[in-house]
Amino acid sequence: MGEVKKVACNLCHKSCGMLACLENGAIVEIADDPDYPFNKGAQCSKGASALEELDHPNRINYPLKRVGERGSGEFTRVSWEEALDDIAGKLERLKKEYGAEAISTIGGTNRTDDFARRRFFNLLGSPNVAHTVPACWIPNFLIEAASYGWGACDNNVAGGARCAVIWGYNPGATYVNEMEKILRARETFGTKIIVIDPRFSETAAKADLWLPIRPNSDNALALAWLNVIINEGLYDAEFVSEWTVGFGELAERVEEYTPEWAAEKTGVSAELIAEAARMYATSKPACLMWGVATDQLGRGSTAGAQARVALRAICGNLDVPGGDVMPGPHPTFITDWEMELNEKLPEEQRAKQLGSDRFKLNSWPGYRLISENLERVWGKSIPAEWFCEANPPVLFRAMATGEPYPVKAAIVLADNPLVSYANTKLVYQALKSLELLVVMEYWMTPTAVLADYVLPAASWLERPVLTTTYGVSDWLIASERAIEPLYERKTDYELWRELGLRLGQGEYWPWEREEEVFKHRLEKLGYEIESYEEFVHNYRYDFAPREYRKYLERGFATPSGKVELKNSILEKLGYDPLPHYVEPPFSPEARPELAEDYPLVLITGGSFQGGKKRNEKKALPEEPTVAINPQLAKALAAQEGDWIWIETPVGKVRQRVMITDAVAPGVIQAPRGRWFSERKADADDIARIFEFNINVCLDDDPDTCDEACGSWCTRGVLCRAEKVNKEE
């Protein structure tokens, strides 16, 4: 039998464990790992296809330098030394000419060493680090952190939950191991399942109650639940009295948000709204399991998060077995936050962070206020890498216009901005305007086609993975690399370190390889190990002892030490401190002048993001597919597989029809963030983005973004559709 390596897929935050089986130094099989504590051997298509991707003919294997016009797709192979020397030289010149803030970076989720990029940019002096995360997890987590001192990110359904509310995601299709826990809880504890989703999803099919709300009416529903629970006295009076502030003002605020009022907003009957609220409040303990759909509502995303915070708190479900557990940071592991060197970024540079004057919660103004409370109670904070960022819509506008100041360079990795962000035309204009664009990728994506340098990225089989869920969990899981990177691929840690060495940061990069970094971060745990690999083989993970109701000893990490139903941090930043209703930015009520011409509602999502799944024919249809109801198909005279146009006031694309009863008659569900070519991307592929990519139809005007976090709207967008005629 050959060698077996304990590896972990790093393409999403689950980081599922698997076993790589080697013979003569080559991987011959990716097998289940039943001992891995989370997925217990289960695999999704991302992990299962890893071996197919490892040596795929379309992988980028060598550094490439642009030789033609930007966007022509003309590159020549160069050495790493030449590429790094040239990139570092241009970064140094741009910093001297325009200031460090003129240099930016754009990233996605995972596939990276989270702290290394932030360390490099803090030492460089630029605050302009951006991700897709304003529309993925950040509004919810930061409102929770500001309200009760950490995110309730460990939904403990397996710990005895009597009710699980699944809000804004579909674990039956996307997190199969999590869905298995939910169904097991039903069998073991009689757990009631409430699903809130406009679509009749795989998860909704298993629900005791399914609430098919109109897209982007989540906020109204949550407020109505608060109205029912408070007015009927279903809340935990003891917890509310001892551990919250602002309950009286909350009760007064939600008095107007009746189930009848919410029924008009959501399309769900007042009776069903009230029934679901009572089921949640009276089935204790209960957990509220939200997904990123609730972060993608644009204006009002954080207001909805405020309402869900209040639901958890007043029902007494915070930090209890079977409820929503706030893990806090790992007490002895050296966390991402400790590795970032945020103190090295000068105050005058923090003030230049793009968007921080407007979207204050997930930029330096809000991050500072939240962090001082977290450090006081936990001794550590959440990482700036995810929770303190330049706002992408503002960043792209600065690139394109030079306002409020020029942004001249971007380093992109684990992301494909041309298909991952709203307002594709602006993103294209922004990236085209740069003096230096560097992309580190697996595939020649459309964004990479625009780059000056394209650098080959190592996959998770070629790198070790050490995860604490973006630096916010009290546990860690360690996995090893199966093989050394093939060809001339490198990890992003190597990229940041090599650039740092060239730019005078040498003393802050003493570790040459990730294994050395990870061993350093494990040192305070007390294990007697000679190497990181020894820890993986002998221990693999470290779970801090599970404690509940930690607030009894330390209080909540908020200014008051209690759950702040009236949030003092939001109030200090100039936002409404209480849960409240915000009309969705693209609803008929918000845009009555458009409602007649755009009578349908668009929701996006349900597809793999960026470049992760570019060449997986088994996982994705070959052409873009939009889901519509049979009634709408009949009105459009469209059959299964026909092309239809989808149009909003900002853009128009075409996709193939998939007819299903899972979506409502007036709703269109389109995949998000893809490009559609079975060959390596080139200049023609960029044109195809504007023909097929649904983000062309999404607006990122800052006035429509969430007030506190700047997330843009991807759901509940007014649109229209028509069949593509044969001539077109």
C-alpha positions in Angstrom: 0.0 0.0 0.0 1.3 3.5 -0.9 1.5 6.6 1.3 -1.7 8.3 2.6 -1.8 12.0 3.3 -4.4 13.7 5.4 -5.6 16.6 3.3 -8.5 19.1 3.3 -10.4 20.7 0.5 -10.0 24.5 0.9 -12.6 25.7 -1.7 -15.1 26.7 1.0 -15.2 27.4 4.7 -16.1 23.8 5.5 -12.5 22.6 4.6 -13.7 19.0 4.4 -11.2 16.4 5.2 -10.1 13.7 2.7 -7.3 11.2 2.2 -4.9 11.5 -0.7 -3.5 8.1 -1.6 0.0 8.2 -3.2 2.0 5.7 -5.2 5.6 6.6 -6.2 5.0 10.2 -5.1 1.9 10.7 -7.4 -1.7 10.9 -6.2 -3.8 8.0 -7.5 -7.0 8.4 -5.5 -8.9 10.9 -3.3 -10.6 8.8 -0.7 -13.1 9.5 2.1 -11.8 10.4 5.5 -14.4 9.1 8.0 -12.3 10.3 11.0 -12.5 14.0 10.0 -14.8 15.6 12.5 -17.0 17.7 10.2 -17.8 15.9 7.0 -17.0 12.4 8.3 -16.1 11.1 4.8 -18.8 13.0 2.8 -17.7 14.7 -0.4 -19.3 17.3 -2.6 -18.4 17.8 -6.3 -15.7 20.4 -5.5 -13.6 18.0 -3.5 -14.4 14.9 -5.5 -13.1 16.5 -8.7 -9.8 17.6 -7.3 -7.7 14.9 -8.9 -9.2 15.7 -12.3 -8.2 19.4 -11.8 -4.7 18.7 -10.5 -3.2 18.2 -13.9 -5.9 19.6 -16.1 -4.7 20.8 -19.5 -6.1 24.2 -18.9 -4.3 24.8 -15.6 -1.9 27.7 -15.4 1.5 26.2 -14.7 4.1 28.9 -15.3 4.3 32.7 -14.8 3.0 34.7 -17.8 3.7 38.3 -18.8 1.4 40.3 -21.1 3.0 41.1 -24.4 -0.1 42.4 -26.4 -2.7 45.0 -25.6 -4.5 44.7 -22.3 -7.3 42.1 -22.8 -5.8 40.7 -26.0 -4.9 37.4 -24.2 -1.3 37.6 -25.6 1.2 36.4 -23.0 4.7 35.0 -22.9 6.2 32.7 -20.3 8.7 34.2 -17.9 10.5 33.1 -14.7 9.2 33.7 -11.2 12.3 35.9 -10.5 11.6 38.1 -13.5 7.9 38.4 -12.6 8.4 39.1 -8.9 11.2 41.6 -9.5 9.1 43.5 -12.1 6.0 43.5 -9.9 7.9 44.6 -6.8 9.6 47.4 -8.8 6.3 48.7 -10.1 4.7 48.6 -6.7 7.6 50.6 -5.3 7.3 53.2 -8.0 3.5 53.5 -7.7 3.8 53.9 -3.9 6.4 56.7 -4.3 4.3 58.5 -7.0 0.8 58.1 -5.7 1.1 56.8 -2.1 0.6 53.2 -0.8 -3.2 53.6 -0.9 -3.0 53.5 -4.8 -2.2 49.8 -4.5 -5.1 47.5 -3.8 -5.9 43.8 -3.7 -9.1 41.9 -4.4 -9.8 38.4 -3.1 -12.5 35.8 -2.8 -13.0 33.3 0.0 -10.6 30.6 1.1 -7.9 29.1 -1.2 -5.6 31.5 0.6 -3.5 32.0 3.7 -5.8 34.5 5.3 -3.3 36.5 7.4 -0.5 36.8 4.8 -2.1 39.2 2.4 -3.2 41.5 5.2 0.3 41.4 6.8 1.9 42.4 3.4 -0.5 45.3 2.9 -0.2 46.5 6.5 3.5 46.6 6.1 3.2 48.2 2.6 0.9 50.9 4.1 -2.2 50.4 2.1 -5.7 50.0 3.6 -7.3 49.0 0.3 -7.8 45.3 0.8 -11.2 44.1 -0.6 -13.1 40.8 -1.0 -16.5 39.7 -2.1 -17.4 39.3 1.6 -19.6 42.4 2.0 -22.2 40.2 0.2 -21.1 37.1 2.0 -21.3 36.7 5.8 -20.0 40.1 6.9 -23.3 42.1 7.6 -24.6 39.2 9.7 -21.4 38.5 11.6 -20.5 42.1 12.3 -24.0 43.0 13.6 -23.8 40.0 15.9 -20.3 41.0 17.1 -21.5 44.6 17.7 -24.6 43.3 19.5 -23.3 40.5 21.7 -19.6 40.4 21.2 -19.0 37.6 18.7 -20.8 35.9 15.9 -23.1 33.1 16.8 -21.5 31.0 14.1 -21.8 27.6 15.6 -25.4 26.6 15.1 -25.5 23.7 17.6 -28.4 21.8 16.0 -26.8 18.5 17.0 -26.7 19.6 20.6 -30.4 19.2 21.2 -32.1 21.8 19.2 -35.9 21.5 19.2 -36.3 23.9 16.3 -34.0 24.8 13.4 -34.7 27.9 11.3 -32.9 27.7 8.0 -32.9 31.2 6.6 -31.3 32.2 3.3 -29.5 29.1 2.2 -30.0 25.5 1.1 -27.9 23.0 3.0 -29.8 20.1 1.2 -27.8 21.1 -1.9 -24.8 23.0 -0.7 -23.8 21.6 2.8 -24.8 18.0 2.7 -23.1 17.2 6.0 -24.9 20.0 7.7 -28.2 18.9 6.3 -27.5 15.4 7.6 -27.1 16.9 11.1 -30.4 18.7 10.8 -32.3 15.5 9.8 -30.6 13.5 12.5 -31.7 16.1 15.1 -35.3 15.7 13.8 -35.0 11.9 14.4 -33.3 12.2 17.8 -34.9 15.3 19.4 -38.0 15.8 17.3 -36.5 19.0 16.0 -38.9 21.2 14.0 -37.6 22.5 10.7 -38.6 26.0 9.5 -37.3 27.0 6.0 -37.4 30.6 4.8 -36.7 30.6 1.0 -38.5 32.0 -2.0 -37.8 28.7 -3.8 -39.1 25.3 -3.0 -35.6 24.0 -2.5 -34.2 20.6 -1.5 -34.2 21.8 2.1 -37.7 23.3 1.9 -38.9 19.8 0.8 -37.9 18.5 4.3 -39.5 21.4 6.3 -42.3 21.3 8.8 -43.0 24.9 7.8 -41.9 26.5 4.5 -42.3 30.2 4.2 -42.0 31.1 0.5 -41.3 34.8 1.0 -41.0 37.3 -1.8 -37.3 37.8 -2.7 -35.7 40.4 -0.4 -38.6 40.6 2.1 -36.6 38.8 4.9 -36.4 42.0 7.0 -40.2 42.4 7.2 -40.6 38.8 8.2 -38.1 39.0 11.0 -39.7 42.2 12.4 -43.1 40.5 12.4 -41.7 37.6 14.3 -40.5 40.0 16.9 -43.9 41.6 17.0 -45.6 38.3 17.7 -43.1 37.0 20.2 -43.1 40.2 22.3 -46.8 40.9 22.1 -47.7 37.3 23.1 -45.1 37.2 25.9 -43.2 34.3 24.3 -39.8 35.7 25.1 -37.4 34.6 27.8 -38.2 37.3 30.4 -35.4 36.3 32.8 -32.7 36.5 30.2 -34.1 39.8 28.8 -34.2 41.4 32.2 -30.7 40.3 33.3 -28.7 40.3 30.1 -30.1 42.8 27.6 -30.4 46.5 27.2 -33.0 48.3 25.1 -35.9 45.8 25.3 -38.5 48.4 26.0 -37.4 50.5 23.0 -37.3 47.4 20.9 -40.9 46.4 21.9 -42.1 49.9 21.1 -40.3 49.9 17.7 -41.7 46.6 16.5 -45.3 47.4 17.5 -46.1 48.6 14.0 -44.7 45.5 12.3 -47.7 43.2 12.6 -48.0 39.9 10.8 -50.7 41.5 8.6 -48.3 44.3 7.7 -45.6 41.7 6.9 -48.0 39.6 4.9 -48.3 42.4 2.3 -44.5 42.7 2.1 -43.6 39.0 2.1 -46.6 37.3 0.3 -46.9 34.9 3.2 -50.1 34.8 5.1 -50.3 36.5 8.5 -51.4 33.2 10.0 -48.3 31.3 8.7 -46.0 34.1 9.8 -47.4 34.0 13.4 -47.4 30.1 13.5 -43.7 30.1 12.5 -42.8 32.8 15.1 -44.6 30.8 17.8 -42.9 27.5 16.8 -39.5 29.2 17.0 -40.1 30.9 20.3 -41.7 28.0 22.1 -39.4 25.2 20.9 -36.4 25.7 23.2 -33.6 25.5 22.6 -33.7 26.7 19.0 -31.0 27.7 16.5 -31.3 30.2 13.7 -29.2 29.0 10.8 -28.7 31.9 8.3 -27.0 31.9 5.0 -25.4 34.4 2.8 -28.6 35.2 0.9 -29.5 37.5 3.8 -26.2 39.4 3.3 -27.0 40.1 -0.4 -30.1 42.3 0.0 -28.3 45.6 -0.5 -29.8 48.5 1.5 -31.3 47.0 4.6 -29.0 43.9 5.0 -27.7 44.9 8.4 -31.2 46.1 9.5 -32.4 42.5 8.9 -29.4 41.2 10.8 -30.3 43.4 13.7 -33.8 41.8 13.8 -32.4 38.3 13.8 -30.0 39.2 16.6 -32.9 40.3 18.6 -34.8 37.1 17.9 -32.0 34.9 19.2 -31.5 37.1 22.3 -35.0 37.6 23.5 -35.8 33.9 23.1 -32.8 32.9 25.2 -31.1 30.9 22.5 -27.7 32.5 22.8 -24.7 30.3 23.8 -26.8 27.4 25.0 -26.7 23.7 24.0 -28.8 23.2 20.9 -28.9 27.0 20.3 -26.6 29.5 18.7 -23.2 29.2 20.2 -20.6 32.1 20.3 -17.3 30.2 20.3 -15.0 33.1 20.7 -11.3 32.8 19.6 -9.1 29.8 20.3 -7.5 30.7 23.7 -3.9 29.5 22.9 -3.6 29.1 19.2 -2.0 32.1 17.5 -4.9 33.4 15.6 -5.1 35.1 12.2 -5.7 38.5 14.0 -2.4 38.0 15.9 -0.6 37.3 12.7 -1.8 40.3 10.7 0.3 43.1 12.2 -2.6 45.5 12.0 -0.7 47.9 14.3 1.8 48.4 11.5 -0.8 50.3 9.4 -0.4 54.0 10.3 -3.5 56.0 11.4 -3.2 58.4 8.5 -3.4 55.4 6.1 -6.4 53.8 7.9 -8.3 57.1 7.2 -7.7 56.6 3.5 -9.5 53.3 3.3 -12.0 53.6 0.4 -15.6 53.6 1.6 -14.8 54.0 5.3 -16.4 57.4 5.4 -19.7 55.9 4.5 -19.8 52.2 5.1 -18.4 52.3 8.6 -19.2 49.0 10.2 -16.9 46.8 8.2 -14.1 49.4 7.8 -11.7 51.0 10.3 -14.3 53.1 12.2 -16.5 50.2 13.1 -13.8 47.6 13.3 -12.0 49.7 15.9 -15.0 50.0 18.2 -15.9 46.3 17.9 -12.3 45.2 18.5 -11.7 47.2 21.7 -14.6 45.3 23.3 -13.6 41.9 21.9 -10.0 42.4 23.2 -11.3 43.4 26.6 -13.4 40.3 27.1 -11.7 37.6 24.9 -8.2 38.9 24.8 -8.2 38.8 21.0 -10.2 40.2 18.1 -11.6 39.0 14.8 -9.2 39.3 11.8 -9.2 42.6 9.8 -8.7 40.4 6.7 -12.4 39.7 6.6 -14.0 42.4 8.8 -12.2 45.6 7.9 -12.1 46.3 4.2 -12.2 48.8 1.4 -15.7 48.8 -0.2 -15.6 47.1 -3.6 -18.1 49.4 -5.4 -16.1 52.5 -4.1 -12.8 50.8 -5.0 -13.8 50.1 -8.6 -15.1 53.7 -9.0 -11.7 55.0 -7.7 -9.9 52.9 -10.3 -12.1 54.1 -13.1 -12.3 57.8 -12.2 -9.4 58.6 -9.9 -11.8 59.8 -7.3 -11.4 60.4 -4.4 -7.8 59.5 -5.3 -6.1 57.4 -7.9 -5.9 53.6 -7.5 -3.3 52.3 -10.0 -2.6 48.7 -9.1 -4.5 45.5 -8.0 -3.3 42.1 -7.0 -6.1 39.6 -7.5 -6.2 36.0 -6.1 -8.9 33.5 -5.3 -11.3 35.7 -7.2 -12.5 36.6 -10.7 -13.9 40.1 -10.4 -15.2 40.3 -13.9 -17.8 37.6 -13.0 -18.0 37.9 -9.2 -19.2 41.5 -8.6 -22.2 43.5 -9.6 -22.0 46.1 -12.4 -19.7 44.1 -14.7 -19.3 47.1 -17.1 -17.8 49.2 -14.3 -15.5 46.4 -13.1 -14.2 46.0 -16.6 -13.6 49.7 -17.0 -11.9 49.7 -13.6 -9.5 46.8 -14.3 -8.7 48.1 -17.8 -7.6 51.5 -16.3 -4.9 50.1 -14.0 -1.2 50.5 -14.5 -0.6 47.1 -12.9 -2.9 44.1 -12.6 -1.6 40.9 -11.2 -3.7 37.7 -11.1 -2.8 34.5 -9.3 -5.0 31.8 -10.6 -5.7 28.1 -11.4 -7.2 29.0 -14.8 -7.0 31.7 -17.4 -10.1 33.5 -16.3 -11.5 36.5 -18.0 -10.0 38.7 -15.3 -6.6 37.0 -15.9 -6.9 37.9 -19.6 -6.8 41.5 -18.6 -3.7 41.1 -16.4 -0.1 42.2 -16.8 1.1 39.1 -15.0 -0.7 35.8 -14.5 0.8 33.6 -11.8 0.2 29.9 -11.3 -1.6 29.0 -8.0 -1.1 25.8 -6.1 -4.3 23.9 -5.3 -5.2 22.5 -1.9 -3.6 19.2 -2.7 -0.3 21.1 -3.2 -0.5 23.1 0.1 -1.2 22.5 3.8 -4.5 23.8 5.2 -4.9 25.1 8.8 -8.4 26.3 9.4 -10.3 28.1 12.2 -13.2 29.3 9.9 -11.7 32.6 8.9 -10.1 33.1 12.3 -13.3 33.2 14.4 -13.6 29.6 15.9 -12.3 28.2 19.1 -11.1 25.1 17.4 -8.6 24.4 14.7 -8.1 21.6 12.2 -4.8 20.9 10.5 -4.2 19.1 7.2 -1.1 18.5 5.2 -0.1 18.9 1.5 -0.4 15.8 -0.5 2.4 16.7 -2.9 4.8 19.5 -3.6 3.3 22.0 -6.1 3.5 20.7 -9.7 5.3 22.6 -12.5 6.0 26.1 -11.2 2.9 26.7 -9.1 3.3 28.5 -5.8 1.0 29.2 -2.8 -0.1 32.7 -2.1 1.9 32.7 1.1 5.0 32.4 -1.1 3.8 35.3 -3.3 3.3 37.7 -0.4 6.6 36.6 1.3 8.6 37.0 -1.9 7.1 40.4 -2.6 7.6 41.4 1.0 11.3 40.5 0.9 11.8 42.6 -2.2 10.1 45.6 -0.6 12.1 45.6 2.6 9.7 43.6 4.8 12.3 40.8 5.4 12.3 40.8 9.2 8.5 40.1 9.2 8.7 37.0 7.0 11.0 34.6 8.9 9.2 31.4 7.8 10.0 30.1 4.3 7.1 27.6 4.1 3.6 27.3 5.4 4.5 24.3 7.5 7.0 26.5 9.4 4.3 29.2 9.9 1.8 26.7 11.1 4.2 25.1 13.6 4.8 28.5 15.0 1.1 29.1 15.4 0.7 25.8 17.3 3.5 26.4 19.8 1.3 27.7 22.7 -1.0 24.7 22.6 1.4 22.5 24.6 1.9 19.7 22.1 5.4 18.2 22.0 6.0 18.0 18.3 9.0 18.3 16.0 7.1 19.4 12.9 3.7 20.5 11.7 3.3 17.2 9.9 3.7 15.4 13.2 0.8 17.3 14.6 -1.4 16.4 11.6 -0.6 12.7 11.9 -0.8 12.4 15.7 -3.5 14.9 16.5 -5.0 16.6 13.5 -7.3 19.0 15.4 -7.6 20.9 18.7 -11.0 21.7 20.2 -11.1 24.0 23.1 -13.4 22.6 25.9 -16.9 23.5 24.9 -18.4 26.0 27.3 -21.9 27.4 27.3 -23.3 30.6 28.8 -19.8 32.1 28.9 -21.4 35.5 29.5 -22.2 34.4 33.1 -18.5 34.7 33.9 -17.2 37.3 31.5 -20.2 39.2 30.3 -20.8 40.0 26.7 -18.1 41.8 24.7 -20.1 45.0 24.2 -19.8 48.4 25.7 -22.6 47.6 28.2 -21.5 44.0 28.9 -24.9 42.9 27.8 -26.7 42.0 24.6 -27.5 45.4 23.0 -30.9 45.2 21.5 -30.4 49.0 21.1 -26.9 48.9 19.7 -24.6 51.6 21.0 -21.8 51.0 18.4 -24.2 51.5 15.5 -25.6 54.6 17.2 -22.0 56.0 17.7 -21.4 55.3 14.0 -24.5 57.3 13.0 -26.8 54.4 12.2 -30.2 53.4 13.6 -29.5 51.4 16.8 -32.8 49.4 16.8 -34.1 46.9 14.3 -36.2 48.7 11.7 -37.7 48.2 8.3 -35.8 49.3 5.2 -37.5 49.1 1.8 -35.4 46.9 -0.5 -33.6 49.1 -3.0 -35.2 47.7 -6.2 -38.7 46.9 -5.0 -41.8 48.3 -6.8 -42.3 50.5 -3.8 -38.7 51.9 -3.9 -38.7 52.3 -7.7 -42.3 52.8 -8.8 -41.2 54.4 -12.0 -39.7 51.1 -13.1 -42.3 48.6 -11.9 -44.5 48.7 -15.0 -41.6 48.2 -17.5 -39.9 45.6 -15.3 -42.7 43.5 -13.9 -40.6 40.4 -12.9 -38.3 39.8 -9.9 -34.7 38.5 -10.4 -32.7 36.5 -7.8 -29.2 35.4 -8.4 -27.1 32.7 -6.9 -27.0 28.9 -6.7 -23.8 28.6 -8.8 -20.1 28.3 -8.1 -18.4 31.6 -7.7 -15.4 33.0 -9.5 -12.8 30.7 -11.1 -13.1 27.7 -8.7 -15.2 25.5 -10.9 -14.2 26.8 -14.3 -13.5 23.5 -16.0 -15.8 21.0 -14.2 -18.2 19.8 -16.8 -19.8 17.3 -14.4 -20.6 20.0 -11.8 -22.1 22.7 -14.1 -24.2 22.8 -17.3 -22.3 23.9 -20.3 -24.4 26.9 -20.9 -26.0 29.5 -18.5 -29.4 28.2 -17.3 -32.1 30.4 -15.8 -35.0 28.9 -13.7 -38.5 30.1 -14.5 -42.0 28.9 -13.5 -44.2 27.0 -16.1 -46.6 29.9 -16.1 -43.9 32.4 -17.0 -42.6 30.0 -19.6 -46.0 29.9 -21.2 -46.3 33.7 -21.2 -43.0 33.9 -22.9 -43.8 31.1 -25.3 -40.5 29.5 -24.2 -39.7 25.8 -24.0 -37.1 24.0 -22.0 -33.7 24.9 -23.4 -34.9 28.0 -25.3 -32.9 31.2 -24.9 -34.5 34.2 -23.2 -33.3 37.8 -22.6 -33.1 39.0 -19.0 -33.0 42.7 -18.7 -32.8 45.3 -15.9 -32.3 49.1 -16.2 -28.5 48.5 -16.1 -28.0 45.6 -18.4 -29.2 42.7 -20.5 -28.0 39.1 -20.9 -29.4 35.9 -22.4 -29.6 32.5 -20.8 -31.2 29.1 -21.5 -34.5 28.3 -19.9 -35.0 25.6 -17.2 -38.7 25.2 -16.3 -39.5 24.3 -12.7 -42.2 24.8 -10.1 -39.5 25.5 -7.5 -39.7 29.3 -8.3 -42.8 31.5 -8.2 -44.5 32.6 -11.4 -43.1 36.1 -11.3 -39.6 35.2 -10.3 -36.5 34.5 -12.3 -33.5 32.7 -10.7 -30.2 33.0 -12.6 -26.8 31.6 -11.7 -24.2 34.0 -10.4 -20.7 34.6 -11.4 -19.7 32.3 -14.3 -18.3 32.4 -17.8 -19.2 29.9 -20.4 -16.4 28.5 -22.6 -15.0 25.0 -22.7 -11.6 26.3 -23.7 -9.0 28.6 -22.1 -10.3 32.2 -21.8 -9.2 34.7 -24.3 -10.3 38.1 -25.5 -13.5 36.6 -27.0 -14.4 35.3 -23.6 -14.6 38.8 -22.2 -17.2 39.6 -24.8 -19.1 36.5 -23.7 -19.3 37.8 -20.2 -21.4 40.7 -21.3 -23.6 38.4 -23.3 -24.3 35.8 -20.5 -23.1 36.9 -17.0 -26.0 37.9 -14.8 -23.9 40.4 -12.9 -24.2 42.7 -16.0 -27.8 43.2 -14.8 -27.0 44.0 -11.2 -26.4 47.6 -9.9 -23.8 48.5 -7.3 -24.6 52.2 -6.9 -23.5 53.0 -3.4 -26.9 54.6 -2.7 -28.5 51.1 -3.1 -25.9 49.3 -1.0 -26.3 48.4 2.6 -25.9 51.5 4.8 -23.4 50.1 7.2 -21.5 47.4 5.3 -21.8 48.4 1.7 -23.1 45.1 0.4 -24.8 45.2 -3.0 -28.2 43.8 -3.9 -28.3 40.5 -5.8 -31.9 39.5 -4.9 -35.3 41.1 -5.4 -34.2 43.1 -8.5 -36.9 44.4 -10.9 -36.4 42.8 -14.4 -38.2 41.8 -17.5 -37.8 38.8 -19.9 -38.5 37.9 -23.5 -37.7 35.0 -25.7 -34.7 35.3 -28.0 -35.9 35.2 -31.6 -34.2 33.0 -34.1 -32.6 36.0 -35.9 -31.0 37.1 -32.7 
